[in-house]
Amino acid sequence: NSYQVQVTKSNFKWIKLNVEQKFFYRVNYDITIWQELINQLNTNHKVFAARDRAGLIDDAFALATAGHLNITIAMDTTQYLHLEHEYSPWMMAIDALHNIYSILSHGNQLGPFKMYFRSQLESAFHSLGYNDTGSHTQRLLRVAALHRSCDLGSRRCVQNAQAAVNAWMAVGGPSKIEPNFRYTYYSTAVANGDEEVWDFFWGVYQNATTAAEKRKCLFALAQSRIPWLLNRYLSWSLDRNYIRQQDALSVIDYVAGNPNGRDTAWLFVQEKWDELLKQFGSGSFSFGRMIKRTTGHYTTHFMYNQVKAFFDARPNAGAGTRAQQQALESIQANIDWIQRNEAVVTFWLKQTST
């Protein structure tokens, strides 16, 4: 349901509804009011409470995704972020920008967006720093920003991760890396490392005594950019001498989330479909999740037709039957987003950088 509110002419420039985001609804404004709200963010964002700043960003991107608002308005809400120090607005922006990054990563327009996203994140570290200190929310924000910065190839972030892991590899023993940084530093070291680094973290995984540490290693091992290592890792996911059954689908999910491994993961699922269905297709929520993770990220009609043809030939997917349809819906949503927004975002980035 939707409702319209008409405000009579007054001397104010803007109005912010759903103050402090206390209620569960989206607010769309007249373009003129959106522009005034964005001007206010850029001139003095602290006029709004942190939750209101987060709400403006969240509403703008949600409405743009649904086709109810021009994507440039949503992007405009992120330009003030170099002034932002609070957790909730940053997290809304990071999630929204990462969703766009994931879609654009399939095409040839990723470079400028990646630079913009990275530059905004780097501004966060001017106030946060790289040490695991501060309040609870400051630490949470630092961890989130650090992970995305490394993922985007921030030089300092990658160098810090490699230095920490190299120092650990040199002396061995338990990890001395800050617990809050391990998820990011492990995966960044593998993504930017060679077979020796991969083997080191395989050893860490085998010797880990906690489920949390094992999970960090499983994720990190899937971030390699070396094709044969990813192929071997996927094959090990179905070999109980290497990977426990309860972790098998997570390995496939993690490789599918790696831009360098997503096609490899989808090919593996197609090749091993019958075996995967036999082991996990009966009542396993994880099986449906795997289907969506390995296919739902695609952005072209070609891949939509390929995935659909594969699913149509295998209608009995057990616990993954509904996930097949959801994956196709996700691909179609990505196609629609590309057609509606890719050129607009590219133009906005050119205008912003000049």
DRENSENU-709378 format. One record per residue: x, y, z of N, C-alpha, C, O in turn; residue in one letter. Coordinates in steps of 0.02 Angstrom, whole numbers, plus 50000, padded with zeros to 5 digits. Atoms other than C-alpha are relative to their C-alpha. Layout:
DRENSENU-709378
XYZXYZXYZXYZA;...
END
This chain:
DRENSENU-709378
500414994050000500005000050000500445006350000500995006250026N;499644993750000500545017949970499515005750015498925005449999S;500404994249983499935034650033500385006349980500995006649984Y;499704993750019500245052249971499825005350051499255005750074Q;500114994449955500455067250084500175006449963500735007149938V;499884993750034500275084550009500095005550052499675006550095Q;499834994749952501095098750104499885006749967500145008049912V;500134993450028500465116350075500635004350002501085003150042T;499414995850007501715129650027500175003450066499735006150100K;499774996949938502755136050172500695002849989500945002949933S;499344996950007504415144250207500574995150011501164997150008N;499465004949992505375128050238500214997249932499814997049885F;499735002850062506475120350103499894992649995499814989949940K;500075007350001506305102150153499634997750061499555001350110W;500325003349944505375090350266500234992850002500274989649950I;499785007049992505975073550335499464996350039499324997850097K;500525004149968504615060850372500304993750031500894992250020L;499785006049964504735045050478500635001650041501154998450033N;499434997649960505865053950603500304994450041499954990850076V;499605005149967507225042550672499794992949979499934988150015E;500185006650030506515028350564499634995550050499804989650057Q;500355003949949505315022650698499484995349972499254990750006K;500535004050030504075014950577500244996449937500734998549906F;499775004350055504205001750441499665001949934499204998549911F;500244998150065503845011050281500535004349965500975007249997Y;499544995950040504785019750141499685006849988499075007549986R;500234993350015504655038350107500325002449936500935002949931V;499764996950061504805045449932499785007250000499225008850021N;500144992950001504865064149907499985002649929500224999349882Y;499944996450062504625076149766500755001249986501145002250033D;499304999350017506275077949672500315006350030500885006250052I;499754993849971506455095849732500184999250074500695001750097T;499865001149929506345090349914500594995350008501004996450052I;499425004449997507565076049883500655004149992501135003250028W;499404996050012508805088649814500165004550059500755005650074Q;499884995849941508585100049964500254995850059500694998150096E;499765004549948508815085350083500744998349989501134998150036L;499305001650017510425080749992500455006150011501005005450036I;499624993949986511015098849999500135000850074500675002950095N;499924999549928510725098450186500524995150025500934996750068Q;499485004949982511765082550202500695002649984501165001750023L;499344997650022513175090750107500245006150039500845007150046N;499814993849966513145107150205500064999050076500525001550108T;499995001349927512735101350382499584993850014498994994350030N;500375006349993512265083050396499764998850071499304994950081H;500185001349931512145083850585499335003150020499105002150076K;500694997749989510485093050570499544993950009499054994150046V;500375006349994509825075150549500344995650051500954995550057F;499735005249957510035061850681500324994649956500154993949898A;499665005350038511145047250627499504995249969499584993149912A;500505004650027509615036050607499625003149941499424999649895R;500334996750056508815049050493500455000249939500214999549882D;499535000250057510375050150385500014993049970500014992249909R;500025006950024510375031250374499354998749962499354995449911A;500655001050031508525031550331499965003149931499675000149885G;500014996750066508755043850188500394995849949500164994949893L;499605004250046510125033050111499634993649984499594991649926I;500345006450010509155016950136499385000849956499284996949910D;500614998950040507515023850067500175001649928499864998949882D;499824998050068508365031649916500224994149958499994993449901A;499765005750039509245015749862499454994749991499404991649939F;500555004850006507735004649899499505002349947499274998249906A;500474997350050506605016049796500304999849930499954998449881L;499675000250065507875017049656500024992849973499914991749913A;499995007050020508044998049652499324997849974499274993949927T;500685001850020506154996549638499765004149940499205002949915A;500194996150058506125009249496499565006050015499265008949969G;500424994449981505235022949594500395006550009500095011750023H;499584994149991506695035049602500614999449955500884993949947L;499415000150043508105039849486500614998150042500705000750097N;499425002549963509705031049539500495005650017500875005050066I;499544994549985510655047549533499835003350066500295005750101T;500194997249935509665053849683500304995650055500574998250104I;499725004649951510185038349780500765000950005501035001250060A;499284999149999512005040649729500195006750032500695007250067M;499874993549970511915058949779500004999950077500355003850109D;500035000449927511495053849958500664997550030500744997950091T;499375002749974513235046149973500585004949994501135003550019T;499444995550012514265061249924500265003350063500845005550065Q;499794996749938514325068350099500404995450047500634997650099Y;499745005049953515055052350174500705001550026500904998950078L;499344998249974516795059650190499965004050065500465004950100H;500114996449937516035069650333499684995650054499624997750111L;500395004449956515135054850413500454995850045500964993150023E;499625004049952515775046250570499574994950037499834991250079H;500455004449963514255036550630499904993449964499954992949903E;500065006850025513945018050609499414998949953499504996349898Y;500605001950038512155016950544499975003049930499804999449883S;500004997650069512285028850395500524996649956500394995049898P;499485003350038513915021050342499804992949979499924990949923W;500185006850016513225003450350499474999749945499504995349902M;500494999850054511725007950243500345001549934500184998449883M;499654998250062512885015950116500444994349975500454992949915A;499565005550020514125001550117499604994449968499794991749916I;500415005450027512754988650089499715001949932499724997849885D;500304997850063511914998849952500525000349944500404997949888A;499484999450051513535002649859500294993249982500474992049924L;499755006750015514124984649875499524996249954499744992549911H;500485003350044512514978549795500095002249927500064998249881N;499874997450067512844989849646500664997349973500714995349915I;499355002650020514654984449641499944992749976500254990849926Y;500085007050019514124966149633499674999349931499874995049892S;500335000250065512984969449484500475002449945500534999249893I;499554997250051514234980249390500624995749988500934996349936L;499395004150007515634967649419499954995149943500464992349923S;500075004550057514924957149277500145003649934500245000349883H;499944996350062515124971049149500665003649992501165001850024G;499384996450014516414983549085499995007150027500405011350007N;500054993349972515884998849185500185000250075500015004950110Q;499875000649929516544993349354500545005050025500495007550081L;499434996249978518155003549359499845006650035500055007650092G;500154993549968517475021149394499594999250064499705002950112P;500395001049940516205014649519500444997450057500374999450114F;499545002849951517555004749608500435005550031500545005550092K;499584994549975518635020349623499605004550047499855006750098M;500424995849958517175030449693499874996750068499944999850120Y;500155003849940516695017149819500614999850046500565000950106F;499385000549961518505014949874500195006750032500405007050089R;499824993449974518795033649894499555001950058499785005050106S;500464998549945517245035350003500194996050063500174998750118Q;499805004149943517805020950113500655002550032500725002650093L;499354997749973519565027750130499915006250044500295007350091E;500134994249958518835043850200499804998050071499925001750119S;500215002449934518115033650344500604998850045500564999850106A;499415001849960519855028550400500385006250025500815005650068F;499694994049974520385046650423499815001250073500205003850112H;500224999249930519365046550583500064993550039500184993550099S;499995006449966519335027950622500704997450014500834994550066L;499345003049994521155023450594499984992549986499454989849969G;499945007150016521765005550571500114995650061500244989650055Y;499915003949938521925000250753499314998150028498845002050024N;500645002549974520564989950836499855003050069499894999750120D;500144996449938520095003050965499355003949991499065004049937T;500594995850003518625014151008499384996650028499424991350058G;500635002749976516805011251049499804993849961500114992149910S;500245006050034515834995750999499805001549928499984997849883H;500224998450068515035004250849500585002349956500585001049895T;499414998150039516705011850795500374993849976500614993549919Q;499665006250019517464994450795499614996349946499904993749899R;500425003350051515994987350697500085003449933500155000149881L;499934996250062516125001150568500694998849969500754997949909L;499335001150026518004998950553500064993249967500364992649913R;499975006850029517814980250522499654999849933499914997049885V;500385000150063516484982950387500365004049946500415001749889A;499644995950048517454996950302500654996749978500844997049919A;499375003450015519074987050312499894994449950500274993649902L;500135005750044518304971850229499865002449929500124999649881H;500164997650067517574981650085500595003549968500695003049907R;499414996650029519154992050063500494994949972500764995949917S;499555005350025520224976450048499714996749938500074995349890C;500345003150057518944968749931500055004349937500105001749882D;499954995450056519054984249822500725001449979500845005249933L;499304999350018520944983249818500355006150027500855008249999G;499654994449969521404997749932500724997950017500834993050052S;499305001949993523304997549931500214999250073500534994350091R;499795000449930523545001250115499674994150035500004990650074R;500365005549969522224988650167500324993349981500444989150024C;499705006350024522984974850060500704999150030500874993650051V;499335000549972524744978850120499994998250074500404994350097Q;500055001649930524214978450302499834992650010500114989350053N;500195007049995523384961550277500584995449984500724990650020A;499435004350020524874954050186500565000250052500864995150066Q;499464999449950526114960750315499834995950062500264992650090A;500205003749940525114953350459500044992549989500274988850032A;500005007250015524934936350375500724997649988500894992150010V;499305002050012526754935850316500384999350066500784994750074N;499675000449935527334939350494499794993750037500194990450070A;500265006149968526234925150557500314993849968500524989250003W;499725005750035526854913150423500744999050018500994993450019M;499285000449985528654917150470500144996650067500654993350075A;499885002749933528464911950652499564994050016499714990050060V;500465005549987526994899850646499645000950066499635006450095G;500364999849937525964895550798499315003149993499085004149937G;500674997050003524274903150844500015006949968500525010349969P;500054993550033523674918550751500065005650051499755005450104S;499934994049959524204935150827499605005849971499615011449998K;500404994850032523064944950711499395001650043499094997050072I;500584998049961521704954950798499384995949978499254995449918E;500585004250019520144943750804499515003649954499235000449909P;500484996450042519064957450725500255000849928499865002149883N;499724999050067520254958550576500134993449963500304993549904F;499795006350029520514940050543499604998249937499894996249886R;500425001650058519034937350425500255003649937500315000649884Y;499784996050057519654951450313500724998649981500884997749922T;499295000950015521534948750328500144993049971500544992449925Y;499905006850028521434929950297499804999949927500194997649884Y;500255000450069520374931850140500405004549953500515002749895S;499604995550042521394946650075500684997049984500934997649928T;499345003150011523034937250097499944994449948500384993849905A;500095005450049522364922250000499855002949930500125000649880V;500194997050064521594933249864500605003049964500645002949902A;499424996750030523254942049836500644995750007501194998149994N;499435004349988524374927149874500074994449950499704993949901G;499855005650045525084911749791499804993450033499454993350084D;500175006649974524944893049820500254999050072499934995650112E;499725000849933526054894249975499535003050052499435000050106E;500464996849953524834906150060499374995750006499114994750061V;500595004449999523364894950011500134993950044499714992150086W;499845006049961524224879650084500075001650074499894997650117D;499944998149930524614889150243499325000350033499234997750088F;500674999549969522784893050274499624993449998499174992350038F;500295006749997522294875350229500244996550064499864993050097W;499745002949938523424870050371499675003150062499544999750111G;500344996649944522634883150486499304997150008499074995950064V;500685002949998520914876250441500024993050032499614991550076Y;499965006849974521444858350479500154999950075499914995450110Q;499795000049930522184863050647499555004250045499635004250106N;500434995649961520834875350702499574996050049499324990650032A;500385003649948519954870350862499315003150013498925000450052T;500664996949991518464882250852499645000449933499965001049880T;500404999650061517044882750726500095006749966500105007149904A;499934993350028517264901450703500655000749959500645003649905A;499374999750035519094899750653499994995749936500254997749884E;500085004250060518694885450534499605003649946499775003249887K;500434996550048517334896050453500395005749966500325006749906R;499594994750029518534910650427500474997249947500575000149894K;499535003150047519774899050342499644997449938499894998249883C;500385002550058518464890850232499835005749952499895004949892L;500154994250042517934908050170500635002549966500635003949906F;499384997350028519724913950146500264995749942500474998349891A;499745004550051520224898650045499625000749934499894999149881L;500414999250060518814902349922500145006549963499865007649909A;499884993450030519494919749883500605000149953500795005449927Q;499415000250045520994913949780499815002349930499245001649908S;500094998150070521204920949605500334995049952500374996249892R;499655005150041522114905349545499504994649981499274990950025I;500545004550020520894894749442500084992850023499594989850046P;499945007149984521634877649476499914998850076499684993550096W;500115000749928521624880649664499255000050017499024996250059L;500734999849989519774885149657499684993549976499234990850009L;500275006450025519414869649551500144994450049499704990250062N;499825005249952520334858649675499595000750064499354995750091R;500384998749939519464866649822499284997749992498994994750038Y;500695002250012517754863549744499964992449999499494989550026L;500015007350002518194845349711500074997150070499784991950086S;499935002349931518724843549892499365000750040499264997250090W;500624999049963517024849849948499574993750003499164992950048S;500385006250000516304832749903500434994050020500214988350015L;499555005349977517774822849970500075000550076500365005350102D;500014999749927517554818750155500684999350033500755000250093R;499325000049974519424816450174500275007150010500775008250043N;499774993149997519574835250156499495004650034499665008350081Y;500514995349976517934844350192499434996150032499174991350004I;500565003249966516604839350318499365001249961499285006349927R;500624999550038514874836350245499625006550016499345009649972Q;500374994049981514124850750344500315006449973499995011749975Q;499674994050028515374862750264500025000049924500235005049894D;499925000850072515254856550084499665005649961499965008749917A;500374994950038513914868550023500255007050014500215011449972L;499714993549984514724883050113500615001449955500705007049932S;499434999250045516304880150011499775002249931500065006849902V;500264998250066515304880949850499725007150001499845011049955I;500264993249993514394896649911500565005150000500515010249966D;499454995249994516024905149954500375001049933500545006649915Y;499674999450065516834901349786499555003949952499795007949913V;500474996450043515254907549698499995007550015499835011549972A;499984993049981515424923949794500635003549979500685009649985G;499374997250024517174926549725499935001549925499814996949886N;500074998350071517094936049557500454995849955500284994649896P;499555004250039518554925349499499804992650000500084988649963N;500195007049994517664909249546499274998549986499084992649987G;500715001350005515814911649515499814995649940499384991349946R;500145004350058515804904049340500244992950013499924988049993D;499735006649983516884889749403499534996350047499424990350039T;500475003149953515654886549545499374997749964499124992349979A;500615001950037514154886349427500134993949956499704989549952W;499835005950040515024874149310500064993850044499844988450024L;499945005649954515434863149459499324997550022499204991450024F;500685002049979513614863149517499654996249944499314991349956V;500315003550057513034858249343500294992949992499924988149982Q;499675006550008514304844249332499824995150055499744989250043E;500115004349941513954837549508499285000250024499144998350081K;500694998949978512084841149513499694993750032499414994150087W;500325006149974511514823149538500284998150068499914996150113D;499695001749936512754820249678499805005050054499665003150111E;500214994949952512324836649762499274999150021499104999750080L;500715001149986510464833149748499904994050046499494994250091L;500065006049959510684815849822500215001350072499894998950119K;499744998949932511704822049971499625005450038499535004950099Q;500264994149964510834838550009499305002249979499025006850009F;500634997550029509224840049910499384998650041498865001550028G;500595002049961508064832350039499965004150065500285002450115S;500134996149940507504845750162500575004350024500565006550081G;499434995949979509134855450165499915007249976499895008549916S;500044992950017508944874350172500635002149963500595006449918F;499374998150031510774875650122500024998449926500365001849888S;500005001850072510434867049955499675005649960499925007549907F;500324994450034509214880749905500435006249999500465009849949G;499544994249997510444894049962500564999349949500745004249917R;499475001250049511794886149855499765001549929500135004549890M;500274998750067510674886949701499985007549987500185009749933I;500054992750009510374905549727500695003249997500805007849958K;499344997049999512184909449768500394998849936500795003049915R;499605001650059512874900849614499695002649935500015002349882T;500334997850062511624908149489499695007050005499685010649955T;500394993949994510684923149559500375006449987500065011749984G;499604993950011512114935349528500065001849927500305007349912H;499914998550072512064934249337499575005849977499075007550009Y;500304993750020511544949649239499815000449927499645005849902T;500134999750072511254944749057499454995249980499314990250014T;500515004550027509864936948953500304993249982499984988149990H;499675006250019511114924048892500044995350060499864989450055F;499945004349941511444917749068499324998250029499244992750055M;500685001749978509604918749114499754993949962499484989249992Y;500255005650041509184907148969500394993650014500104988250015N;499605006049985510624895449010499794996950066499694990850070Q;500195002549934510154894049193499294997149997499164991850026V;500695002450005508304892149151499964993349965499594988849986K;500005006450036508654878249026500254994450045499994988850043A;499735005149954509674868949157499474998150051499374992250065F;500525001349950508294870749288499404996449969499124991850000F;500585003150032506914866149165500114992649987499644988649989D;499845007150013507804849849126500054996150065500104989950064A;499945003349934507894846149313499485003050048499665006350097R;500534996949959506204851149388499964997450071499715000850115P;500035002949933506384839549537500645001750038501124997850040N;499404997749965507624849449641499934999250075500325002150113A;500095001249929506974843749810499915006650037499485010650020G;500054993949960507244857449939500205006249962500105011849986A;499784994250039507944868549802499515002249946499675006649907G;500484998450054506384869149691499805007450002499835010749950T;500184992949994505814886149756500595004549986500525009849956R;499404996050011507594892549751500165000849926500435006049906A;499904999450072507684889049565499625006049973499905010049935Q;500414994450023506264901249534500265006650027500275011649992Q;499734993949970507004913949654500645002249966500765008249957Q;499384998350035508674913049565499865003349933500185008249915A;500184997050064507864916649398499715007050010499845011649970L;500284993449985506904931149475500575005050016500545010849997E;499434995749983508544937949543500395002049937500585007849930S;499654998450062509394936849373499615005149960499895009849933I;500424995350037507924945749291500025006950032500045011949997Q;499954993549965507984959349424500665003449985500695009549976A;499344997250017509844961649388500005002749928500285008049915N;500054997850070509494962749201499625006749996499845011349962I;500404993850000508154975949232500405005850029500375011450004D;499604994849969509334985649346500525002649951500625008749944W;499494998150049510704985649214499705004449945499975009649928I;500314996350054509524991649078499785006950022499815011749984Q;500274993749975508805005349187500545004650028500485010750024R;499554995949959510325011149285500735000249979501085005049997N;499285000250012512025006149216500265006249966500755009349989E;499774994050037512205020349090499925006350042500335010850038A;500134994149958511465032749214500545000750054500805006150066V;499484999949948512695027949352500675001849969501065005649998V;499374998550034514145028549229500065007449985500595010449995T;500014992850014513655046149176500085004050064500445008950066F;499964996549935513425051449358500725000050026500975005050052W;499315000549976515175045249400500475004749960500925007749988L;499604995550041515915055049254499895007250022500365011150026K;500164993249979515015070749310500305001550069500535007150082Q;499764999149932515545068249491500765000950003501025004650044T;499274999949999517385065749450500305006149966500905007449971S;499744994050035517525081749346499985006150044500185011550023T;
END
